[in-house]
Amino acid sequence: MQKQVGIKSAFVASEICAELRQFAKQRKLGWATTEGYILCFPWLKKHGRRPDVVFYRTDRLAAPGNEPPTVAPNIVVEVVSPTDKATDVERKLAEYQRAGVDLVWIVNYDVRNIRVHRIDGTVRVYHAHDTITAEPVLEGFTCVVNSVLPEAELEVDSSDVAPDKASPDKPVDAGA
């Protein structure tokens, strides 16, 4: 079954991908993409994953090809959406680590943090104003967590909002 990706999840994934891609491209270190299908789970027959973001150093996989990679990415990013079950996220994390992914980022935009799991078993949680790194995969990469997350939704008091003349239920008056 294909994962339903909301626009907020897709936005976060594309922002993170852009940060990783820009840093790596300038230094000729690797490449990143969103929704890249990977087949690096030999213990699972005919089973692949489509993480929200994958990053490969060129020393692991020089360039994207026409077929899904069978080697584990260096970095995988999973953006947690409201419909994701905790057990499914943890299962994916375990599969990525077993496959040899160096860094797995679990992004929770509702609580505004990124949990980074390293292949050595260490875990660090980066909060909204923290600066995240991608070491040891991308030495020198830094990014403030808030810069890749959508703005927090604002609470609006409906009594402060003027009525909309062009509401969907009312035709627009060309003479207005």
MODELLER restraints for C-alpha pairs under 7 A, 6 or more apart:
rsr = mdl.restraints
at = mdl.atoms
rsr.add(forms.Gaussian(group=physical.xy_distance, feature=features.Distance(at['CA:9:A'], at['CA:79:A']), mean=5.95, stdev=0.5))
rsr.add(forms.Gaussian(group=physical.xy_distance, feature=features.Distance(at['CA:9:A'], at['CA:81:A']), mean=6.33, stdev=0.5))
rsr.add(forms.Gaussian(group=physical.xy_distance, feature=features.Distance(at['CA:12:A'], at['CA:148:A']), mean=5.86, stdev=0.5))
rsr.add(forms.Gaussian(group=physical.xy_distance, feature=features.Distance(at['CA:12:A'], at['CA:149:A']), mean=5.62, stdev=0.5))
rsr.add(forms.Gaussian(group=physical.xy_distance, feature=features.Distance(at['CA:13:A'], at['CA:34:A']), mean=6.68, stdev=0.5))
rsr.add(forms.Gaussian(group=physical.xy_distance, feature=features.Distance(at['CA:13:A'], at['CA:52:A']), mean=5.78, stdev=0.5))
rsr.add(forms.Gaussian(group=physical.xy_distance, feature=features.Distance(at['CA:13:A'], at['CA:53:A']), mean=6.14, stdev=0.5))
rsr.add(forms.Gaussian(group=physical.xy_distance, feature=features.Distance(at['CA:13:A'], at['CA:79:A']), mean=6.71, stdev=0.5))
rsr.add(forms.Gaussian(group=physical.xy_distance, feature=features.Distance(at['CA:14:A'], at['CA:34:A']), mean=6.59, stdev=0.5))
rsr.add(forms.Gaussian(group=physical.xy_distance, feature=features.Distance(at['CA:15:A'], at['CA:148:A']), mean=5.22, stdev=0.5))
rsr.add(forms.Gaussian(group=physical.xy_distance, feature=features.Distance(at['CA:16:A'], at['CA:148:A']), mean=5.91, stdev=0.5))
rsr.add(forms.Gaussian(group=physical.xy_distance, feature=features.Distance(at['CA:17:A'], at['CA:32:A']), mean=6.07, stdev=0.5))
rsr.add(forms.Gaussian(group=physical.xy_distance, feature=features.Distance(at['CA:17:A'], at['CA:33:A']), mean=6.18, stdev=0.5))
rsr.add(forms.Gaussian(group=physical.xy_distance, feature=features.Distance(at['CA:17:A'], at['CA:34:A']), mean=6.54, stdev=0.5))
rsr.add(forms.Gaussian(group=physical.xy_distance, feature=features.Distance(at['CA:17:A'], at['CA:53:A']), mean=6.15, stdev=0.5))
rsr.add(forms.Gaussian(group=physical.xy_distance, feature=features.Distance(at['CA:20:A'], at['CA:32:A']), mean=6.66, stdev=0.5))
rsr.add(forms.Gaussian(group=physical.xy_distance, feature=features.Distance(at['CA:21:A'], at['CA:31:A']), mean=5.80, stdev=0.5))
rsr.add(forms.Gaussian(group=physical.xy_distance, feature=features.Distance(at['CA:21:A'], at['CA:32:A']), mean=5.33, stdev=0.5))
rsr.add(forms.Gaussian(group=physical.xy_distance, feature=features.Distance(at['CA:23:A'], at['CA:141:A']), mean=6.81, stdev=0.5))
rsr.add(forms.Gaussian(group=physical.xy_distance, feature=features.Distance(at['CA:24:A'], at['CA:30:A']), mean=5.40, stdev=0.5))
rsr.add(forms.Gaussian(group=physical.xy_distance, feature=features.Distance(at['CA:24:A'], at['CA:31:A']), mean=6.56, stdev=0.5))
rsr.add(forms.Gaussian(group=physical.xy_distance, feature=features.Distance(at['CA:25:A'], at['CA:31:A']), mean=6.84, stdev=0.5))
rsr.add(forms.Gaussian(group=physical.xy_distance, feature=features.Distance(at['CA:29:A'], at['CA:57:A']), mean=5.61, stdev=0.5))
rsr.add(forms.Gaussian(group=physical.xy_distance, feature=features.Distance(at['CA:29:A'], at['CA:58:A']), mean=5.84, stdev=0.5))
rsr.add(forms.Gaussian(group=physical.xy_distance, feature=features.Distance(at['CA:30:A'], at['CA:56:A']), mean=5.50, stdev=0.5))
rsr.add(forms.Gaussian(group=physical.xy_distance, feature=features.Distance(at['CA:30:A'], at['CA:57:A']), mean=4.04, stdev=0.5))
rsr.add(forms.Gaussian(group=physical.xy_distance, feature=features.Distance(at['CA:30:A'], at['CA:58:A']), mean=4.56, stdev=0.5))
rsr.add(forms.Gaussian(group=physical.xy_distance, feature=features.Distance(at['CA:31:A'], at['CA:55:A']), mean=5.76, stdev=0.5))
rsr.add(forms.Gaussian(group=physical.xy_distance, feature=features.Distance(at['CA:31:A'], at['CA:56:A']), mean=5.56, stdev=0.5))
rsr.add(forms.Gaussian(group=physical.xy_distance, feature=features.Distance(at['CA:31:A'], at['CA:57:A']), mean=6.56, stdev=0.5))
rsr.add(forms.Gaussian(group=physical.xy_distance, feature=features.Distance(at['CA:32:A'], at['CA:54:A']), mean=5.58, stdev=0.5))
rsr.add(forms.Gaussian(group=physical.xy_distance, feature=features.Distance(at['CA:32:A'], at['CA:55:A']), mean=4.25, stdev=0.5))
rsr.add(forms.Gaussian(group=physical.xy_distance, feature=features.Distance(at['CA:32:A'], at['CA:56:A']), mean=6.40, stdev=0.5))
rsr.add(forms.Gaussian(group=physical.xy_distance, feature=features.Distance(at['CA:33:A'], at['CA:53:A']), mean=5.72, stdev=0.5))
rsr.add(forms.Gaussian(group=physical.xy_distance, feature=features.Distance(at['CA:33:A'], at['CA:54:A']), mean=5.68, stdev=0.5))
rsr.add(forms.Gaussian(group=physical.xy_distance, feature=features.Distance(at['CA:33:A'], at['CA:55:A']), mean=6.74, stdev=0.5))
rsr.add(forms.Gaussian(group=physical.xy_distance, feature=features.Distance(at['CA:34:A'], at['CA:52:A']), mean=5.38, stdev=0.5))
rsr.add(forms.Gaussian(group=physical.xy_distance, feature=features.Distance(at['CA:34:A'], at['CA:53:A']), mean=4.34, stdev=0.5))
rsr.add(forms.Gaussian(group=physical.xy_distance, feature=features.Distance(at['CA:34:A'], at['CA:54:A']), mean=6.45, stdev=0.5))
rsr.add(forms.Gaussian(group=physical.xy_distance, feature=features.Distance(at['CA:35:A'], at['CA:50:A']), mean=5.31, stdev=0.5))
rsr.add(forms.Gaussian(group=physical.xy_distance, feature=features.Distance(at['CA:35:A'], at['CA:51:A']), mean=5.59, stdev=0.5))
rsr.add(forms.Gaussian(group=physical.xy_distance, feature=features.Distance(at['CA:35:A'], at['CA:52:A']), mean=4.89, stdev=0.5))
rsr.add(forms.Gaussian(group=physical.xy_distance, feature=features.Distance(at['CA:35:A'], at['CA:53:A']), mean=5.88, stdev=0.5))
rsr.add(forms.Gaussian(group=physical.xy_distance, feature=features.Distance(at['CA:36:A'], at['CA:50:A']), mean=5.48, stdev=0.5))
rsr.add(forms.Gaussian(group=physical.xy_distance, feature=features.Distance(at['CA:36:A'], at['CA:51:A']), mean=6.46, stdev=0.5))
rsr.add(forms.Gaussian(group=physical.xy_distance, feature=features.Distance(at['CA:36:A'], at['CA:53:A']), mean=6.83, stdev=0.5))
rsr.add(forms.Gaussian(group=physical.xy_distance, feature=features.Distance(at['CA:36:A'], at['CA:54:A']), mean=6.34, stdev=0.5))
rsr.add(forms.Gaussian(group=physical.xy_distance, feature=features.Distance(at['CA:37:A'], at['CA:48:A']), mean=6.73, stdev=0.5))
rsr.add(forms.Gaussian(group=physical.xy_distance, feature=features.Distance(at['CA:37:A'], at['CA:49:A']), mean=5.74, stdev=0.5))
rsr.add(forms.Gaussian(group=physical.xy_distance, feature=features.Distance(at['CA:37:A'], at['CA:50:A']), mean=4.41, stdev=0.5))
rsr.add(forms.Gaussian(group=physical.xy_distance, feature=features.Distance(at['CA:37:A'], at['CA:68:A']), mean=5.72, stdev=0.5))
rsr.add(forms.Gaussian(group=physical.xy_distance, feature=features.Distance(at['CA:38:A'], at['CA:48:A']), mean=5.51, stdev=0.5))
rsr.add(forms.Gaussian(group=physical.xy_distance, feature=features.Distance(at['CA:38:A'], at['CA:49:A']), mean=5.53, stdev=0.5))
rsr.add(forms.Gaussian(group=physical.xy_distance, feature=features.Distance(at['CA:38:A'], at['CA:50:A']), mean=6.32, stdev=0.5))
rsr.add(forms.Gaussian(group=physical.xy_distance, feature=features.Distance(at['CA:38:A'], at['CA:68:A']), mean=5.20, stdev=0.5))
rsr.add(forms.Gaussian(group=physical.xy_distance, feature=features.Distance(at['CA:38:A'], at['CA:69:A']), mean=5.23, stdev=0.5))
rsr.add(forms.Gaussian(group=physical.xy_distance, feature=features.Distance(at['CA:38:A'], at['CA:70:A']), mean=6.34, stdev=0.5))
rsr.add(forms.Gaussian(group=physical.xy_distance, feature=features.Distance(at['CA:39:A'], at['CA:47:A']), mean=6.66, stdev=0.5))
rsr.add(forms.Gaussian(group=physical.xy_distance, feature=features.Distance(at['CA:39:A'], at['CA:48:A']), mean=4.54, stdev=0.5))
rsr.add(forms.Gaussian(group=physical.xy_distance, feature=features.Distance(at['CA:39:A'], at['CA:49:A']), mean=6.81, stdev=0.5))
rsr.add(forms.Gaussian(group=physical.xy_distance, feature=features.Distance(at['CA:39:A'], at['CA:68:A']), mean=6.14, stdev=0.5))
rsr.add(forms.Gaussian(group=physical.xy_distance, feature=features.Distance(at['CA:39:A'], at['CA:69:A']), mean=5.86, stdev=0.5))
rsr.add(forms.Gaussian(group=physical.xy_distance, feature=features.Distance(at['CA:39:A'], at['CA:70:A']), mean=4.69, stdev=0.5))
rsr.add(forms.Gaussian(group=physical.xy_distance, feature=features.Distance(at['CA:40:A'], at['CA:69:A']), mean=6.96, stdev=0.5))
rsr.add(forms.Gaussian(group=physical.xy_distance, feature=features.Distance(at['CA:40:A'], at['CA:70:A']), mean=4.37, stdev=0.5))
rsr.add(forms.Gaussian(group=physical.xy_distance, feature=features.Distance(at['CA:40:A'], at['CA:71:A']), mean=5.18, stdev=0.5))
rsr.add(forms.Gaussian(group=physical.xy_distance, feature=features.Distance(at['CA:40:A'], at['CA:72:A']), mean=5.36, stdev=0.5))
rsr.add(forms.Gaussian(group=physical.xy_distance, feature=features.Distance(at['CA:40:A'], at['CA:99:A']), mean=6.17, stdev=0.5))
rsr.add(forms.Gaussian(group=physical.xy_distance, feature=features.Distance(at['CA:41:A'], at['CA:47:A']), mean=6.87, stdev=0.5))
rsr.add(forms.Gaussian(group=physical.xy_distance, feature=features.Distance(at['CA:41:A'], at['CA:48:A']), mean=6.83, stdev=0.5))
rsr.add(forms.Gaussian(group=physical.xy_distance, feature=features.Distance(at['CA:41:A'], at['CA:99:A']), mean=5.94, stdev=0.5))
rsr.add(forms.Gaussian(group=physical.xy_distance, feature=features.Distance(at['CA:51:A'], at['CA:76:A']), mean=6.45, stdev=0.5))
rsr.add(forms.Gaussian(group=physical.xy_distance, feature=features.Distance(at['CA:51:A'], at['CA:77:A']), mean=6.31, stdev=0.5))
rsr.add(forms.Gaussian(group=physical.xy_distance, feature=features.Distance(at['CA:51:A'], at['CA:78:A']), mean=5.82, stdev=0.5))
rsr.add(forms.Gaussian(group=physical.xy_distance, feature=features.Distance(at['CA:52:A'], at['CA:77:A']), mean=5.70, stdev=0.5))
rsr.add(forms.Gaussian(group=physical.xy_distance, feature=features.Distance(at['CA:52:A'], at['CA:78:A']), mean=5.27, stdev=0.5))
rsr.add(forms.Gaussian(group=physical.xy_distance, feature=features.Distance(at['CA:52:A'], at['CA:79:A']), mean=6.43, stdev=0.5))
rsr.add(forms.Gaussian(group=physical.xy_distance, feature=features.Distance(at['CA:53:A'], at['CA:76:A']), mean=5.73, stdev=0.5))
rsr.add(forms.Gaussian(group=physical.xy_distance, feature=features.Distance(at['CA:53:A'], at['CA:77:A']), mean=4.89, stdev=0.5))
rsr.add(forms.Gaussian(group=physical.xy_distance, feature=features.Distance(at['CA:53:A'], at['CA:78:A']), mean=6.94, stdev=0.5))
rsr.add(forms.Gaussian(group=physical.xy_distance, feature=features.Distance(at['CA:54:A'], at['CA:73:A']), mean=6.14, stdev=0.5))
rsr.add(forms.Gaussian(group=physical.xy_distance, feature=features.Distance(at['CA:54:A'], at['CA:75:A']), mean=5.75, stdev=0.5))
rsr.add(forms.Gaussian(group=physical.xy_distance, feature=features.Distance(at['CA:54:A'], at['CA:76:A']), mean=4.73, stdev=0.5))
rsr.add(forms.Gaussian(group=physical.xy_distance, feature=features.Distance(at['CA:54:A'], at['CA:77:A']), mean=6.47, stdev=0.5))
rsr.add(forms.Gaussian(group=physical.xy_distance, feature=features.Distance(at['CA:55:A'], at['CA:73:A']), mean=5.77, stdev=0.5))
rsr.add(forms.Gaussian(group=physical.xy_distance, feature=features.Distance(at['CA:55:A'], at['CA:74:A']), mean=5.82, stdev=0.5))
rsr.add(forms.Gaussian(group=physical.xy_distance, feature=features.Distance(at['CA:55:A'], at['CA:75:A']), mean=4.97, stdev=0.5))
rsr.add(forms.Gaussian(group=physical.xy_distance, feature=features.Distance(at['CA:55:A'], at['CA:76:A']), mean=6.53, stdev=0.5))
rsr.add(forms.Gaussian(group=physical.xy_distance, feature=features.Distance(at['CA:56:A'], at['CA:73:A']), mean=5.06, stdev=0.5))
rsr.add(forms.Gaussian(group=physical.xy_distance, feature=features.Distance(at['CA:56:A'], at['CA:74:A']), mean=5.23, stdev=0.5))
rsr.add(forms.Gaussian(group=physical.xy_distance, feature=features.Distance(at['CA:56:A'], at['CA:75:A']), mean=6.87, stdev=0.5))
rsr.add(forms.Gaussian(group=physical.xy_distance, feature=features.Distance(at['CA:57:A'], at['CA:74:A']), mean=6.56, stdev=0.5))
rsr.add(forms.Gaussian(group=physical.xy_distance, feature=features.Distance(at['CA:72:A'], at['CA:99:A']), mean=5.97, stdev=0.5))
rsr.add(forms.Gaussian(group=physical.xy_distance, feature=features.Distance(at['CA:72:A'], at['CA:100:A']), mean=5.88, stdev=0.5))
rsr.add(forms.Gaussian(group=physical.xy_distance, feature=features.Distance(at['CA:72:A'], at['CA:101:A']), mean=5.55, stdev=0.5))
rsr.add(forms.Gaussian(group=physical.xy_distance, feature=features.Distance(at['CA:73:A'], at['CA:101:A']), mean=5.59, stdev=0.5))
rsr.add(forms.Gaussian(group=physical.xy_distance, feature=features.Distance(at['CA:74:A'], at['CA:101:A']), mean=5.13, stdev=0.5))
rsr.add(forms.Gaussian(group=physical.xy_distance, feature=features.Distance(at['CA:74:A'], at['CA:102:A']), mean=5.02, stdev=0.5))
rsr.add(forms.Gaussian(group=physical.xy_distance, feature=features.Distance(at['CA:74:A'], at['CA:103:A']), mean=6.37, stdev=0.5))
rsr.add(forms.Gaussian(group=physical.xy_distance, feature=features.Distance(at['CA:74:A'], at['CA:137:A']), mean=6.78, stdev=0.5))
rsr.add(forms.Gaussian(group=physical.xy_distance, feature=features.Distance(at['CA:75:A'], at['CA:101:A']), mean=6.11, stdev=0.5))
rsr.add(forms.Gaussian(group=physical.xy_distance, feature=features.Distance(at['CA:75:A'], at['CA:102:A']), mean=6.02, stdev=0.5))
rsr.add(forms.Gaussian(group=physical.xy_distance, feature=features.Distance(at['CA:75:A'], at['CA:103:A']), mean=4.79, stdev=0.5))
rsr.add(forms.Gaussian(group=physical.xy_distance, feature=features.Distance(at['CA:75:A'], at['CA:104:A']), mean=5.81, stdev=0.5))
rsr.add(forms.Gaussian(group=physical.xy_distance, feature=features.Distance(at['CA:76:A'], at['CA:103:A']), mean=6.46, stdev=0.5))
rsr.add(forms.Gaussian(group=physical.xy_distance, feature=features.Distance(at['CA:76:A'], at['CA:104:A']), mean=4.90, stdev=0.5))
rsr.add(forms.Gaussian(group=physical.xy_distance, feature=features.Distance(at['CA:76:A'], at['CA:105:A']), mean=6.26, stdev=0.5))
rsr.add(forms.Gaussian(group=physical.xy_distance, feature=features.Distance(at['CA:77:A'], at['CA:104:A']), mean=5.82, stdev=0.5))
rsr.add(forms.Gaussian(group=physical.xy_distance, feature=features.Distance(at['CA:77:A'], at['CA:105:A']), mean=4.65, stdev=0.5))
rsr.add(forms.Gaussian(group=physical.xy_distance, feature=features.Distance(at['CA:77:A'], at['CA:106:A']), mean=6.07, stdev=0.5))
rsr.add(forms.Gaussian(group=physical.xy_distance, feature=features.Distance(at['CA:78:A'], at['CA:105:A']), mean=6.20, stdev=0.5))
rsr.add(forms.Gaussian(group=physical.xy_distance, feature=features.Distance(at['CA:78:A'], at['CA:106:A']), mean=5.05, stdev=0.5))
rsr.add(forms.Gaussian(group=physical.xy_distance, feature=features.Distance(at['CA:78:A'], at['CA:107:A']), mean=6.15, stdev=0.5))
rsr.add(forms.Gaussian(group=physical.xy_distance, feature=features.Distance(at['CA:79:A'], at['CA:106:A']), mean=6.00, stdev=0.5))
rsr.add(forms.Gaussian(group=physical.xy_distance, feature=features.Distance(at['CA:79:A'], at['CA:107:A']), mean=4.62, stdev=0.5))
rsr.add(forms.Gaussian(group=physical.xy_distance, feature=features.Distance(at['CA:79:A'], at['CA:108:A']), mean=6.29, stdev=0.5))
rsr.add(forms.Gaussian(group=physical.xy_distance, feature=features.Distance(at['CA:80:A'], at['CA:106:A']), mean=6.89, stdev=0.5))
rsr.add(forms.Gaussian(group=physical.xy_distance, feature=features.Distance(at['CA:80:A'], at['CA:107:A']), mean=5.84, stdev=0.5))
rsr.add(forms.Gaussian(group=physical.xy_distance, feature=features.Distance(at['CA:80:A'], at['CA:108:A']), mean=5.31, stdev=0.5))
rsr.add(forms.Gaussian(group=physical.xy_distance, feature=features.Distance(at['CA:97:A'], at['CA:119:A']), mean=6.20, stdev=0.5))
rsr.add(forms.Gaussian(group=physical.xy_distance, feature=features.Distance(at['CA:101:A'], at['CA:119:A']), mean=6.67, stdev=0.5))
rsr.add(forms.Gaussian(group=physical.xy_distance, feature=features.Distance(at['CA:102:A'], at['CA:118:A']), mean=5.78, stdev=0.5))
rsr.add(forms.Gaussian(group=physical.xy_distance, feature=features.Distance(at['CA:102:A'], at['CA:119:A']), mean=4.86, stdev=0.5))
rsr.add(forms.Gaussian(group=physical.xy_distance, feature=features.Distance(at['CA:103:A'], at['CA:116:A']), mean=6.64, stdev=0.5))
rsr.add(forms.Gaussian(group=physical.xy_distance, feature=features.Distance(at['CA:103:A'], at['CA:117:A']), mean=5.67, stdev=0.5))
rsr.add(forms.Gaussian(group=physical.xy_distance, feature=features.Distance(at['CA:103:A'], at['CA:118:A']), mean=4.76, stdev=0.5))
rsr.add(forms.Gaussian(group=physical.xy_distance, feature=features.Distance(at['CA:103:A'], at['CA:119:A']), mean=6.27, stdev=0.5))
rsr.add(forms.Gaussian(group=physical.xy_distance, feature=features.Distance(at['CA:104:A'], at['CA:116:A']), mean=5.73, stdev=0.5))
rsr.add(forms.Gaussian(group=physical.xy_distance, feature=features.Distance(at['CA:104:A'], at['CA:117:A']), mean=5.11, stdev=0.5))
rsr.add(forms.Gaussian(group=physical.xy_distance, feature=features.Distance(at['CA:104:A'], at['CA:118:A']), mean=6.63, stdev=0.5))
rsr.add(forms.Gaussian(group=physical.xy_distance, feature=features.Distance(at['CA:105:A'], at['CA:114:A']), mean=6.26, stdev=0.5))
rsr.add(forms.Gaussian(group=physical.xy_distance, feature=features.Distance(at['CA:105:A'], at['CA:115:A']), mean=5.66, stdev=0.5))
rsr.add(forms.Gaussian(group=physical.xy_distance, feature=features.Distance(at['CA:105:A'], at['CA:116:A']), mean=4.61, stdev=0.5))
rsr.add(forms.Gaussian(group=physical.xy_distance, feature=features.Distance(at['CA:105:A'], at['CA:117:A']), mean=6.43, stdev=0.5))
rsr.add(forms.Gaussian(group=physical.xy_distance, feature=features.Distance(at['CA:106:A'], at['CA:114:A']), mean=5.57, stdev=0.5))
rsr.add(forms.Gaussian(group=physical.xy_distance, feature=features.Distance(at['CA:106:A'], at['CA:115:A']), mean=5.06, stdev=0.5))
rsr.add(forms.Gaussian(group=physical.xy_distance, feature=features.Distance(at['CA:106:A'], at['CA:116:A']), mean=6.45, stdev=0.5))
rsr.add(forms.Gaussian(group=physical.xy_distance, feature=features.Distance(at['CA:107:A'], at['CA:113:A']), mean=6.14, stdev=0.5))
rsr.add(forms.Gaussian(group=physical.xy_distance, feature=features.Distance(at['CA:107:A'], at['CA:114:A']), mean=4.43, stdev=0.5))
rsr.add(forms.Gaussian(group=physical.xy_distance, feature=features.Distance(at['CA:107:A'], at['CA:115:A']), mean=6.43, stdev=0.5))
rsr.add(forms.Gaussian(group=physical.xy_distance, feature=features.Distance(at['CA:108:A'], at['CA:114:A']), mean=6.18, stdev=0.5))
rsr.add(forms.Gaussian(group=physical.xy_distance, feature=features.Distance(at['CA:109:A'], at['CA:149:A']), mean=6.30, stdev=0.5))
rsr.add(forms.Gaussian(group=physical.xy_distance, feature=features.Distance(at['CA:112:A'], at['CA:127:A']), mean=6.23, stdev=0.5))
rsr.add(forms.Gaussian(group=physical.xy_distance, feature=features.Distance(at['CA:112:A'], at['CA:128:A']), mean=5.29, stdev=0.5))
rsr.add(forms.Gaussian(group=physical.xy_distance, feature=features.Distance(at['CA:113:A'], at['CA:125:A']), mean=6.76, stdev=0.5))
rsr.add(forms.Gaussian(group=physical.xy_distance, feature=features.Distance(at['CA:113:A'], at['CA:126:A']), mean=5.52, stdev=0.5))
rsr.add(forms.Gaussian(group=physical.xy_distance, feature=features.Distance(at['CA:113:A'], at['CA:127:A']), mean=4.43, stdev=0.5))
rsr.add(forms.Gaussian(group=physical.xy_distance, feature=features.Distance(at['CA:113:A'], at['CA:128:A']), mean=5.73, stdev=0.5))
rsr.add(forms.Gaussian(group=physical.xy_distance, feature=features.Distance(at['CA:113:A'], at['CA:145:A']), mean=6.95, stdev=0.5))
rsr.add(forms.Gaussian(group=physical.xy_distance, feature=features.Distance(at['CA:114:A'], at['CA:125:A']), mean=5.80, stdev=0.5))
rsr.add(forms.Gaussian(group=physical.xy_distance, feature=features.Distance(at['CA:114:A'], at['CA:126:A']), mean=5.20, stdev=0.5))
rsr.add(forms.Gaussian(group=physical.xy_distance, feature=features.Distance(at['CA:114:A'], at['CA:127:A']), mean=6.63, stdev=0.5))
rsr.add(forms.Gaussian(group=physical.xy_distance, feature=features.Distance(at['CA:115:A'], at['CA:123:A']), mean=6.93, stdev=0.5))
rsr.add(forms.Gaussian(group=physical.xy_distance, feature=features.Distance(at['CA:115:A'], at['CA:124:A']), mean=5.80, stdev=0.5))
rsr.add(forms.Gaussian(group=physical.xy_distance, feature=features.Distance(at['CA:115:A'], at['CA:125:A']), mean=4.33, stdev=0.5))
rsr.add(forms.Gaussian(group=physical.xy_distance, feature=features.Distance(at['CA:115:A'], at['CA:126:A']), mean=6.21, stdev=0.5))
rsr.add(forms.Gaussian(group=physical.xy_distance, feature=features.Distance(at['CA:116:A'], at['CA:123:A']), mean=5.54, stdev=0.5))
rsr.add(forms.Gaussian(group=physical.xy_distance, feature=features.Distance(at['CA:116:A'], at['CA:124:A']), mean=5.30, stdev=0.5))
rsr.add(forms.Gaussian(group=physical.xy_distance, feature=features.Distance(at['CA:116:A'], at['CA:125:A']), mean=6.21, stdev=0.5))
rsr.add(forms.Gaussian(group=physical.xy_distance, feature=features.Distance(at['CA:117:A'], at['CA:123:A']), mean=4.59, stdev=0.5))
rsr.add(forms.Gaussian(group=physical.xy_distance, feature=features.Distance(at['CA:117:A'], at['CA:124:A']), mean=6.81, stdev=0.5))
rsr.add(forms.Gaussian(group=physical.xy_distance, feature=features.Distance(at['CA:126:A'], at['CA:132:A']), mean=6.33, stdev=0.5))
rsr.add(forms.Gaussian(group=physical.xy_distance, feature=features.Distance(at['CA:127:A'], at['CA:145:A']), mean=6.63, stdev=0.5))
rsr.add(forms.Gaussian(group=physical.xy_distance, feature=features.Distance(at['CA:128:A'], at['CA:145:A']), mean=5.07, stdev=0.5))
rsr.add(forms.Gaussian(group=physical.xy_distance, feature=features.Distance(at['CA:128:A'], at['CA:146:A']), mean=4.91, stdev=0.5))
rsr.add(forms.Gaussian(group=physical.xy_distance, feature=features.Distance(at['CA:129:A'], at['CA:144:A']), mean=6.18, stdev=0.5))
rsr.add(forms.Gaussian(group=physical.xy_distance, feature=features.Distance(at['CA:129:A'], at['CA:145:A']), mean=6.09, stdev=0.5))
rsr.add(forms.Gaussian(group=physical.xy_distance, feature=features.Distance(at['CA:129:A'], at['CA:146:A']), mean=6.11, stdev=0.5))
rsr.add(forms.Gaussian(group=physical.xy_distance, feature=features.Distance(at['CA:130:A'], at['CA:144:A']), mean=5.69, stdev=0.5))
rsr.add(forms.Gaussian(group=physical.xy_distance, feature=features.Distance(at['CA:130:A'], at['CA:145:A']), mean=5.98, stdev=0.5))
rsr.add(forms.Gaussian(group=physical.xy_distance, feature=features.Distance(at['CA:131:A'], at['CA:142:A']), mean=6.12, stdev=0.5))
rsr.add(forms.Gaussian(group=physical.xy_distance, feature=features.Distance(at['CA:131:A'], at['CA:143:A']), mean=5.30, stdev=0.5))
rsr.add(forms.Gaussian(group=physical.xy_distance, feature=features.Distance(at['CA:131:A'], at['CA:144:A']), mean=4.25, stdev=0.5))
rsr.add(forms.Gaussian(group=physical.xy_distance, feature=features.Distance(at['CA:131:A'], at['CA:145:A']), mean=6.15, stdev=0.5))
rsr.add(forms.Gaussian(group=physical.xy_distance, feature=features.Distance(at['CA:132:A'], at['CA:142:A']), mean=5.53, stdev=0.5))
rsr.add(forms.Gaussian(group=physical.xy_distance, feature=features.Distance(at['CA:132:A'], at['CA:143:A']), mean=5.30, stdev=0.5))
rsr.add(forms.Gaussian(group=physical.xy_distance, feature=features.Distance(at['CA:132:A'], at['CA:144:A']), mean=6.04, stdev=0.5))
rsr.add(forms.Gaussian(group=physical.xy_distance, feature=features.Distance(at['CA:132:A'], at['CA:145:A']), mean=6.42, stdev=0.5))
rsr.add(forms.Gaussian(group=physical.xy_distance, feature=features.Distance(at['CA:133:A'], at['CA:141:A']), mean=5.50, stdev=0.5))
rsr.add(forms.Gaussian(group=physical.xy_distance, feature=features.Distance(at['CA:133:A'], at['CA:142:A']), mean=4.72, stdev=0.5))
rsr.add(forms.Gaussian(group=physical.xy_distance, feature=features.Distance(at['CA:133:A'], at['CA:143:A']), mean=6.72, stdev=0.5))
rsr.add(forms.Gaussian(group=physical.xy_distance, feature=features.Distance(at['CA:134:A'], at['CA:141:A']), mean=5.91, stdev=0.5))
rsr.add(forms.Gaussian(group=physical.xy_distance, feature=features.Distance(at['CA:165:A'], at['CA:172:A']), mean=6.97, stdev=0.5))
rsr.add(forms.Gaussian(group=physical.xy_distance, feature=features.Distance(at['CA:166:A'], at['CA:172:A']), mean=5.27, stdev=0.5))
